[in-house]
């Protein structure tokens, strides 16, 4: 129980710190920040592929497939949003 309370405390503090850091980012830096988040999501995708490929049980395989689908959607959506944001900085030809 003590480990759970410690982990929950760290999680809640991380939420508050993350919220404060993200709200302080000026709009000009949102695109580079999102690109970094996309890179982290790519690492998550690789991790989900590895763990779901182990096929330990049927449940882990199903959960792994769901994780791969969600991580893929996150990466693709993130890059689409980044591409659109970068398009706003281009001049009209």
C-alpha positions as CSV (number, residue, x, y, z in Angstrom):
1,X,0.0,0.0,0.0
2,X,2.9,2.4,0.8
3,X,4.3,1.8,-2.7
4,X,1.0,2.6,-4.3
5,X,0.6,5.9,-2.3
6,X,4.1,6.9,-3.3
7,X,3.5,6.1,-7.0
8,X,0.2,8.0,-6.9
9,X,1.8,11.0,-5.3
10,X,4.6,11.1,-8.0
11,X,1.9,10.7,-10.7
12,X,-0.2,13.6,-9.4
13,X,2.9,15.9,-8.9
14,X,4.0,15.0,-12.5
15,X,0.5,16.0,-13.7
16,X,0.7,19.4,-12.0
17,X,4.3,20.1,-13.2
18,X,3.4,19.0,-16.8
19,X,0.4,21.2,-16.9
20,X,2.4,24.2,-15.6
21,X,5.2,23.6,-18.1
22,X,2.9,23.2,-21.1
23,X,0.8,26.3,-20.3
24,X,3.9,28.4,-20.1
25,X,5.1,27.5,-23.6
26,X,4.7,30.4,-26.1
27,X,2.7,29.7,-29.3
28,X,5.8,30.0,-31.4
29,X,7.3,26.9,-29.7
30,X,4.3,24.7,-30.0
31,X,5.4,23.1,-33.3
32,X,8.9,22.0,-32.0
33,X,7.3,20.8,-28.8
34,X,4.8,18.7,-30.7
35,X,7.6,17.3,-32.9
36,X,9.3,16.1,-29.7
37,X,6.1,14.6,-28.5
38,X,5.8,12.7,-31.8
39,X,9.2,11.3,-31.4
40,X,8.3,10.0,-27.9
41,X,5.1,8.5,-29.4
42,X,7.2,6.7,-32.0
43,X,9.3,5.1,-29.2
44,X,6.0,4.1,-27.6
45,X,4.9,2.5,-30.9
46,X,8.2,0.5,-31.1
47,X,7.7,-0.7,-27.5
48,X,4.1,-1.8,-28.2
49,X,5.2,-3.7,-31.3
50,X,7.9,-5.5,-29.3
51,X,5.7,-6.4,-26.4
52,X,2.7,-7.5,-28.5
53,X,5.0,-9.6,-30.7
54,X,6.0,-11.7,-27.8
55,X,2.5,-13.3,-27.7
56,X,2.7,-14.5,-24.1
57,X,-1.1,-15.1,-23.8
58,X,-4.1,-14.3,-25.9
59,X,-5.0,-11.4,-23.6
60,X,-1.6,-9.8,-24.0
61,X,-1.7,-10.2,-27.7
62,X,-5.1,-8.5,-27.9
63,X,-4.1,-5.7,-25.6
64,X,-0.8,-5.4,-27.6
65,X,-2.8,-5.0,-30.8
66,X,-5.0,-2.3,-29.3
67,X,-1.9,-0.5,-28.0
68,X,-0.2,-0.7,-31.5
69,X,-3.4,0.7,-33.1
70,X,-3.7,3.6,-30.6
71,X,0.0,4.5,-30.7
72,X,-0.1,4.5,-34.5
73,X,-3.1,6.8,-34.5
74,X,-1.3,9.1,-32.1
75,X,1.9,9.2,-34.2
76,X,0.0,9.8,-37.5
77,X,-2.3,12.4,-36.0
78,X,0.6,14.2,-34.4
79,X,2.5,14.4,-37.6
80,X,-0.6,15.6,-39.5
81,X,-1.2,18.4,-37.0
82,X,2.5,19.3,-37.1
83,X,2.4,19.4,-40.9
84,X,-0.6,21.7,-40.8
85,X,1.0,24.0,-38.3
86,X,4.1,24.3,-40.4
87,X,2.0,25.1,-43.4
88,X,0.7,28.2,-41.5
89,X,4.3,29.6,-41.6
90,X,4.8,29.2,-45.3
91,X,4.3,32.2,-47.6
92,X,1.6,32.2,-50.2
93,X,3.0,31.4,-53.7
